[in-house]
């Protein structure tokens, strides 16, 4: 899950190299809009796949897992179409909310370019959750590693003072499309070579009439999951919107940089949550309640270890992190140094604790 967010971090880095505080602030607002009005809703709805597919796999009912996956992909496609339309209103909405018109225009240029990737982004998220339920996280890791490396190249080619945020948005769309293509290719490979991938052919999604039935059962899990994820994800995105009302590019740029760092850390806890959901759901589906309890305890131990390591790294490399984001802008660096402290002391421990609990609850259905 950390690699999932790395491309947005790379975007912020390349934009920060241009030395334009307005652009850096603009990409923060652009990510806000794209996350609130796009991927957070899609990713949240897709969490129903973790519950339904993992429990079906635990029961040995691979055909039911296939139907649930296909149903999830169709719902995700319909939802992506609605979200794409909303994203086209970026500049209008930001201006109405009192944001600086120049920064709002920068944000619009990014979102307009990146929004074409909303369909492949949410579709690949479906694929990733399915693979996690069938214990193939290494495939997702390799896909994200390849596309993150390619994203550096896309940004190097497309991001410059002329293209600005439009270039970063185009790079983002290319990365989402590449993830989706690689995920589909792995599904094709799994269908041809089930003995190698250890994924039964019956489990792979097939588009039949059955996927148009049972939507309400899917949505009864998907909608609460979406609300839970959005309520957490939107909290710091709305904080960015509030900072934007100050009309101070330096403060907004600093806030964007620190929020970008926080989301990378958030993806660690989110990945732990996703893994717990898949493992607990599979154990519950198989009726192995003691194994499910063991996974819960393991999640607590792993989460506690991760908290300790992350806090130590932030303490040791705090100055280096600030220089990475604001080497050419000393005023921004001052704000960033101040903002790192609450990130260390308050947010991270509570974030990891609730992630463990969410993973268990989603696995239980």
N, C-alpha and C positions, 0 to 999 in steps of 0.2 A: 504493500500500500504506500510505502514511502516513495518508491520509484514511480508510483502513479502521479505523485504531485511534483516530482523533480522538474518536469518540463516548465511548470509555472515559475519555479524558482530560477531556472535558467533564463526565462523571459525577463524576470526582474533584474537579474545580473546584467544581461546585455543592454537593457534599457538604462540601467544605472551608469554603465560605461559611457553613455552619450553625454553625461553631465548636465542634463536638463531636468530640474526638479519638477517642472510641470508634467513632463512625460512620465517620470517615476510615480508621481501622484496619480496620473491618469491611468496607469496600468493597475494601480491599486483599486481604483473605482471600477475599472473594467473587469477585474477578477471578481470584485464584489457582485456586479450585475450577473456575470456569467455563472458564478457559483450559486447565488440566490435564485436567479431565474432560470437556471439550467441544470447543471450536473448534480447539485445537492438533492433536488426533487427526484431526478431520475435514479440516482444511486440509492436514495432512501426507499423508493418503490421497489427497486430490484432486490432489496433485502428479503422480500418474501420468498425469493428463489432459494436462499440459504435454508430457510425453515422447511419448505415443502420438498425440495430435492434431497436434502440431507436425511429427512425422516423417511422418504420413499426409498432411498438407498439402504438405510438401516433395516427396513422391512423386506428388502430384496425385490421390491416392485419397481424394476427399471423402466417399464412402460409408463408408469405413473410419473416417474421423474422426468421422462422425456416430454410428456404432455404438459407438466408444470413449467418446464423450461421454455417450450414453444409458446405457451400462453403468456409467460413473462416477457418474451421477446416481442410479441405482438402488442402487448400493452405498452411496453417501453417505446415502440415505434410510434404509436398514436400519441403518447405523451410528449415525445421529442418534437413532433410536428407543432403541437400547441406551444411548447417552450420556444421554438425557433421564432414563431411569430411575435411572442412577447419580447424577445431579445432585440428585435429591430426597433424598439421604442426606447433604446438606451439613453440617447442624448436628451430626448424630450422628458423622460422621467427624472433624470439627474438634475436637469435645469429646474423642473418643477419643485424638486426637493431642496433647492437653494444652493446647489453646487456651483463652483466657478465655471462659467461657460467655456473657457479655454480648456480646462481639465476635462469637462464633460465631452467636448468634441474629440479630445484624444481618446477617451474611453470608448466612444462610439466607433472610432476607426478600428480599434482592436476587436470589439465585439462583432462588428459586421464581418470581419475577416474570419474570426474564430467560430462564429455560430454555425457555419456549414458543417463543422465537426461535431455538432451536438448529437446527430443520429449515430455515427460510428462510436462516439464516446460512450453513450448509454448502452448501445448494443454490445460493445466489448465488455462493459461491466457485467452484463448478463453472463457472457461466456466465462469471465473470470470467476464469478461466484459458482457457476456450475462445476468448473474444474477444481475449485477448492473443495466442494462437496464430495468430489470423487478423488480427493487426496492427490491432486496434481498441482500443488502450489509452485513447483519448480518451473512449470511451463509458463505460468504468469510472470514469474520473476525474470525468465529469459526474454520474454516478449517486451517487458517494461525496460529491461537493460538495453536491449537493441534499439528500441524506439527513443529512449532517453539519450543514447549516444548519437543517434541520427538527429535528434532535436538540436543538439549543439551545432551541427553542420547547417541545419535549416536556419537557425538564428544568425549564424556567421554570414550566411549568404543574403538573408532577407532583411535583417535589422540594420538600419543605417539612419543618419539624421534626416534623410529625405522620406523614406518609407515609414520610419517611426513605429508606432504601435500597430499600424496595418501590417507591417512585415512580421511582427511578433505574433499577431493573430493568425496570419497565414501559416506560420511555422507550427502553431498549435493545432490548427486544423489538419495539417499534413501528418502530425504525430498521432492524432486520434484515428485518422483513416488507416495509417500503417498498423496500429494496434489491432484494429478490427480485422484487417485483411489477414494478418498473421494468426489471429484467433480462428478465423474461418478455415484457413489452410490446415490448422491443427485438427479441427473437427473432421475435415476430409481425410486427413491421414489416419485419424482414429477409426473412421468408418472402414477404411481399406485394410488397416492393420490392427484389429482389436486386441490381438494377442500381445502386441508390443506395448500399446498404451494402457492395457488392462481396463479399458472402458467398454462395457458391453455395447454392442450395436443398438440394442433395444433402448439404451439410455439416451442416445444422442437425439437431439430435438428433431421432430418430424412435423411438418406443417399439414395437419389434418383438420377435419371438422371439430374434433374434440377440443382443440385449443380455443375455439370460440365459445365454449361452454365453461361454466365454473368461474367466471370472472369475479363474481361477488365474493366467493371463497378466497380467491387470490387477493382481492382488494381489502378484505377484512384484516389481512396480515400486512399487506403492503402500505396501506394508508397510515396506520399507527406507526409503522417503522419509519415512514417518510417524515412524519411529524416529529418523531424523536430525534432523527438525525438533523433535520432542518433547525429545530429549536437550539441545538448545540452549535451547529455550523454557522447559523445566521448571527449568533451573538456577537462574534468579533467582526463580522461583515457589517453589521449595523453600527458598531463602534467606529468603523472606518468612515461610514456615512456621516456620523456625528462630528468626527474630526474634520471632515471636509467642509463643514459649516463654518469653521474658523477662518476659511479663506487664507490659510497660511501653507504655502506649498512645502516649506521645509518640515513643518510638523506632520503634515499628511504623508510626505515621503518617508519620514522616519517611522511613522505608524505602519505604513505599508510594508516596509522592510521587516519590522519585528513581527507583524502578523504573518508574513510569508514564512519566517522562521518557525513561528508557532504551528502553522499548518503542517509543516514537515514533521514536527514532533507529534502533532495530533494524528498524523497518518500512522505513526508507530502504534499508538493505542487503538486506532481504528482497525489496523491489521490484526492486532491481538483479539479484538472483539469479533472480527470476521472469522478468524480461525476457531475461536471458542464456539461460536454459533454453529459452524459446520460439524465440529467434533461432538459437541453435546447433542445436537439434533440427530446425528447418526447413531449415537449410543442410545438415545431415548427411543428412536424408531426400532432399534433392535431389541429393546426391552432390557438393556444392560444399565440399570440405574446406578450401580456401584461405580461402573466405568465413567458414567457422566459426572458423578461426584468427584472422581479422581481428576478429571479434566478441569473441573472448577478450581480445585486446589492448585493444580499446576498453573492455571492462569494467574492466580494470585501471586505465586512465587515468581513467575516470569515477569509479571507487571511490576512487582516491587523491585526486581533487579534492574529492569529497564529504566525506572524512575531514577534510581541511584546513579546509573551510568550517564543518563542525559543531563542531570543536574551537575555532576562533576565536569562533564565536557563543557557545559555552558559557563561554569565558573572559570575554568582554565583558559578557554579560548574566547572569552567575551570581547576582548579588544580586537582580536583577529576577525571576528564575525562582523563587528561594526565597520572595520576598514574594508571588508569585502563589499559591503553595500554602499558605503559613503566615503570612499577614499578621496574623491574630488570635491566633496561638499562638507566642510567642517561643521557648519551649523546643524546639518542633518545628523552628523555623528554624535553631537552632544545630546540631542533628544533620544537617539537610539540607546546610548549608554544608560540613560535614565529608565527607559522602558524595559530593559532586560531584567531588572530586579523583580518586578511583580510576576514576570513570566516564570522566574525561578521558584519563588516562594509560595505562590498562591495557585496558579493555574494548573501546573503539571501534575502534582499529586492527586488532586481531585479528578482531573481528566482521566488518568489511568484507572482510578478506582471505579468510576462510573462506567468506563468501557468494559471492564471485566463483568460487571453486573448486567450490562446490556447484552453482551455476547451470550451469557447463560440464559437470559430471558428469551432472546430470539430463538435459541436452540430448542427451548421448551415449547415454542409456538405461542 
